[in-house]
Amino acid sequence: MKKIILLSIIGISNLTFAQTGSKLSGKIVDEKLNCLFGVKITNLNSGTEFISDQDGCYKIIVTENDILEFQMIGLTTDKIKIEKSTQTLNLIMMDKDVNCLGANWTEKQYRKVSRKIEKELKKLYKKAEKQNVWKNSSC
């Protein structure tokens, strides 16, 4: 009887350990580097949800290969796959008007606009780093 109880406890603890992921946290800002309050972060694999606080901060449990979806009305929805275990993921969300969602583009136009948006985002991430946006408790 003791062996059965012991094996059950070990089995349950292994299942619990296997299901727990790591805690991912970060900060979400817009292209003006203002904190975004109310961004809905959803782990599409587990269904776990979290809403960013007034400082744009969030925390959510993830495992490798989970897909996180970041949504806020008026801003582009971002889906990010967690490739490896990480503790921090900071994000700049853009206004939907910036990338002209819903426009009818040719493949060439789409690639051109995508490159332009990527360049703009790189500049914004550098600017955010320079201004210590990710480290400040509030934007």
VOGU-3710 file (C-alpha; in Angstrom, 3 decimals, decimal comma):
1> mkkiillsii> 0,000/0,000/0,000  2,821/2,379/0,865  4,459/1,648/-2,506  1,235/2,524/-4,353  0,872/5,825/-2,484  4,537/6,665/-3,062  4,285/5,873/-6,791  1,098/7,952/-7,031  2,762/10,949/-5,395  5,799/10,661/-7,687
11> gisnltfaqt> 3,552/10,332/-10,756  1,451/13,357/-9,796  4,505/15,484/-9,059  6,034/14,536/-12,427  2,820/15,475/-14,239  2,640/18,760/-12,407  6,289/19,521/-13,154  5,861/18,652/-16,842  2,902/21,015/-17,183  4,512/24,013/-15,540
21> gsklsgkivd> 6,331/26,361/-17,830  8,468/29,334/-17,162  7,243/32,780/-16,244  7,584/35,243/-19,103  7,287/38,943/-18,404  7,753/42,107/-20,363  6,538/45,543/-21,241  4,344/46,697/-24,104  4,488/50,193/-25,593  3,126/51,925/-28,688
31> eklnclfgvk> 5,190/53,582/-31,421  5,351/56,799/-29,346  6,879/54,673/-26,548  3,845/55,208/-24,311  2,927/52,340/-21,989  -0,043/50,320/-23,186  -2,617/49,472/-20,528  -5,204/46,819/-21,358  -3,374/44,764/-23,970  -4,775/41,227/-23,942
41> itnlnsgtef> -2,031/38,617/-24,003  -3,228/35,095/-24,798  -1,196/31,910/-24,794  -2,893/30,212/-27,763  -1,587/26,781/-26,713  -2,776/26,795/-23,088  -5,560/29,389/-23,298  -4,017/31,404/-20,457  -4,780/35,137/-20,661  -3,376/38,239/-19,035
51> isdqdgcyki> -4,039/41,977/-19,394  -1,145/44,457/-19,289  -1,177/46,854/-16,337  -0,967/50,681/-16,326  2,807/50,465/-16,811  2,388/48,194/-19,849  3,790/45,249/-17,888  2,578/41,652/-18,073  3,452/38,176/-16,784  2,320/34,889/-18,295
61> ivtendilef> 3,338/31,236/-18,048  4,796/29,786/-21,266  6,576/26,714/-22,495  8,768/26,289/-25,546  6,832/26,508/-28,867  3,844/28,297/-27,296  2,337/31,071/-29,400  1,438/34,336/-27,679  -1,107/36,701/-29,189  -1,057/40,385/-28,237
71> qmiglttdki> -4,315/42,253/-28,981  -5,596/45,767/-28,427  -8,308/47,640/-30,295  -6,825/49,987/-32,886  -3,412/48,324/-32,863  -2,014/45,509/-34,948  -2,375/42,032/-33,471  0,994/40,388/-32,969  1,556/36,637/-32,710  4,926/35,545/-31,380
81> kiekstqtln> 6,177/31,976/-31,097  8,299/31,257/-28,042  11,260/29,499/-29,660  13,350/29,023/-26,525  12,950/29,541/-22,837  13,234/33,243/-22,107  12,289/35,421/-19,172  11,594/38,744/-20,922  9,734/39,734/-24,068  9,225/43,445/-24,697
91> limmdkdvnc> 6,996/44,568/-27,538  6,174/47,700/-29,533  2,674/47,577/-31,003  1,785/49,746/-33,989  -1,352/51,607/-34,983  -3,319/49,637/-37,595  -3,318/52,674/-39,899  0,482/52,560/-40,039  0,560/49,272/-41,901  -2,656/49,767/-43,942
101> lganwtekqy> -4,304/46,486/-42,999  -6,954/45,396/-45,445  -5,440/47,240/-48,404  -5,261/45,415/-51,719  -1,569/45,134/-52,495  0,484/43,345/-55,060  3,168/41,013/-53,729  5,841/43,608/-54,567  3,978/46,401/-52,728  3,429/44,181/-49,703
111> rkvsrkieke> 7,147/43,276/-49,475  8,107/46,963/-49,822  5,742/48,062/-47,047  6,793/45,147/-44,829  10,459/46,143/-45,142  9,561/49,757/-44,343  7,653/48,710/-41,219  10,511/46,429/-40,105  13,010/49,303/-40,479  10,742/51,626/-38,492
121> lkklykkaek> 10,356/49,036/-35,735  14,145/48,528/-35,534  14,571/52,275/-35,055  11,852/52,314/-32,396  13,423/49,412/-30,461  16,807/51,197/-30,523  15,152/54,407/-29,332  13,354/52,499/-26,547  16,650/50,960/-25,408  18,380/54,342/-25,465
131> qnvwknssc> 15,599/55,922/-23,366  15,528/52,953/-20,929  11,826/52,424/-21,654  12,026/48,732/-20,767  13,688/49,370/-17,405  11,566/52,313/-16,243  8,594/51,314/-14,087  6,375/53,690/-16,014  6,700/55,170/-19,488
//
